[in-house]
Amino acid sequence: KMDVQLEKMVNEERILFNLHGEGLGILIGKHGQTLDALQYLTNLAANKNFRHHYFVLLDVEDYRQRRRQTLESLAHRLADKVKRTGEEIRLEPMSAGDRRMIHLALQNDGAVSTESDGEAPYRCVVIRAKQ
């Protein structure tokens, strides 16, 4: 049994459900994979019978914000290493959403470039020094 409190926020494009409670880590899974799967299924169910398409975003204890901060910090640390060494860095395979956060974190850094490489599920971000 899980004791869950649900916080809902709605705007024109999306509905955010943030779940709060003890022991909800099981809903997040490794690197948010379970949470992403639950969100996908929720979107399928929520938009099946509605004319207006809402994007449903699921979050647990603000996990997505913490994950974004972790990925941005990682991106900046690795970009600094690329600048020091001149060698490219290939990150571990990650979801499209996580790769996007890395690209966005470094898009205004004039000294490095990023690109996604490989095929899903092994697609990853490569950070290179600009010539």
C-alpha positions as CSV (number, residue, x, y, z in Angstrom):
1,K,0.0,0.0,0.0
2,M,1.3,3.5,-0.9
3,D,0.1,6.7,0.7
4,V,0.2,9.2,-2.2
5,Q,-0.8,12.9,-2.3
6,L,-1.5,14.3,-5.7
7,E,-0.8,17.9,-6.7
8,K,-2.3,19.0,-10.0
9,M,-1.4,22.0,-12.1
10,V,-3.1,22.8,-15.4
11,N,-2.5,25.2,-18.2
12,E,-3.5,25.3,-21.9
13,E,-0.9,22.8,-23.1
14,R,-0.3,20.5,-20.2
15,I,-1.4,18.9,-17.0
16,L,1.2,18.3,-14.3
17,F,0.6,15.7,-11.7
18,N,3.3,15.8,-8.9
19,L,3.0,12.8,-6.6
20,H,4.2,13.1,-3.0
21,G,4.6,10.5,-0.3
22,E,6.9,8.0,1.3
23,G,8.7,5.3,-0.7
24,L,7.7,6.5,-4.2
25,G,11.1,6.0,-5.6
26,I,9.8,2.7,-7.1
27,L,7.7,4.9,-9.4
28,I,10.8,6.7,-10.7
29,G,13.0,3.8,-11.5
30,K,16.5,3.9,-12.9
31,H,17.1,7.4,-14.4
32,G,13.4,8.0,-14.4
33,Q,12.6,5.1,-16.8
34,T,9.6,3.9,-14.9
35,L,8.3,7.4,-14.5
36,D,8.7,8.0,-18.2
37,A,6.8,4.7,-19.0
38,L,4.0,5.7,-16.6
39,Q,3.8,9.1,-18.1
40,Y,3.6,7.6,-21.6
41,L,0.8,5.2,-20.6
42,T,-1.0,8.1,-18.8
43,N,-0.9,10.2,-22.0
44,L,-2.3,7.4,-24.0
45,A,-5.2,6.9,-21.6
46,A,-5.9,10.6,-21.0
47,N,-6.0,11.6,-24.7
48,K,-8.0,8.7,-26.0
49,N,-11.4,10.3,-25.6
50,F,-10.7,14.0,-25.7
51,R,-10.7,16.4,-28.7
52,H,-8.3,18.8,-27.1
53,H,-4.9,17.1,-26.7
54,Y,-3.3,17.7,-23.3
55,F,0.2,16.6,-22.5
56,V,0.2,15.0,-19.1
57,L,3.5,15.3,-17.2
58,L,4.0,13.0,-14.2
59,D,6.6,13.8,-11.5
60,V,7.4,12.3,-8.2
61,E,8.7,14.6,-5.4
62,D,10.1,17.0,-8.0
63,Y,12.4,14.3,-9.4
64,R,12.4,15.9,-12.9
65,Q,13.7,19.2,-11.6
66,R,16.4,17.5,-9.6
67,R,17.3,15.3,-12.7
68,R,17.5,18.5,-14.9
69,Q,19.9,20.1,-12.4
70,T,22.1,17.0,-12.2
71,L,22.3,16.8,-16.0
72,E,23.1,20.5,-16.4
73,S,25.8,20.2,-13.8
74,L,27.3,17.1,-15.5
75,A,27.1,18.9,-18.9
76,H,29.1,21.9,-17.6
77,R,31.7,19.8,-15.8
78,L,32.3,17.7,-18.9
79,A,32.4,20.7,-21.2
80,D,35.1,22.2,-18.9
81,K,37.1,18.9,-19.2
82,V,36.7,19.0,-23.0
83,K,38.0,22.5,-23.1
84,R,41.0,21.6,-20.9
85,T,42.0,18.4,-22.8
86,G,40.6,19.0,-26.3
87,E,39.4,15.4,-26.3
88,E,35.7,14.6,-27.0
89,I,33.6,13.0,-24.4
90,R,30.9,10.5,-25.1
91,L,28.3,10.3,-22.4
92,E,26.4,7.1,-21.4
93,P,23.3,6.3,-23.5
94,M,20.3,8.2,-22.2
95,S,16.7,9.0,-23.1
96,A,15.8,11.7,-25.7
97,G,14.6,14.0,-22.9
98,D,17.9,13.7,-21.0
99,R,19.9,14.2,-24.1
100,R,17.9,17.3,-24.9
101,M,18.8,18.7,-21.4
102,I,22.5,18.2,-22.1
103,H,22.2,20.0,-25.5
104,L,20.2,22.9,-24.0
105,A,22.7,23.3,-21.1
106,L,25.6,23.8,-23.5
107,Q,23.9,25.5,-26.4
108,N,25.3,28.9,-25.5
109,D,28.9,27.7,-24.8
110,G,30.9,28.9,-27.7
111,A,33.8,26.6,-27.0
112,V,32.0,23.3,-27.3
113,S,29.4,21.6,-29.5
114,T,27.1,18.7,-28.8
115,E,25.5,16.1,-31.0
116,S,23.5,12.9,-30.4
117,D,25.1,9.8,-31.8
118,G,24.1,6.1,-32.2
119,E,20.8,4.3,-32.4
120,A,18.2,3.9,-29.7
121,P,18.4,2.6,-27.0
122,Y,22.2,3.3,-27.1
123,R,21.9,6.9,-28.4
124,C,24.2,9.2,-26.5
125,V,25.5,12.8,-26.4
126,V,29.0,13.6,-27.6
127,I,30.6,16.8,-26.5
128,R,33.5,18.2,-28.7
129,A,35.7,21.2,-28.6
130,K,34.9,23.7,-31.4
131,Q,37.7,24.2,-33.8
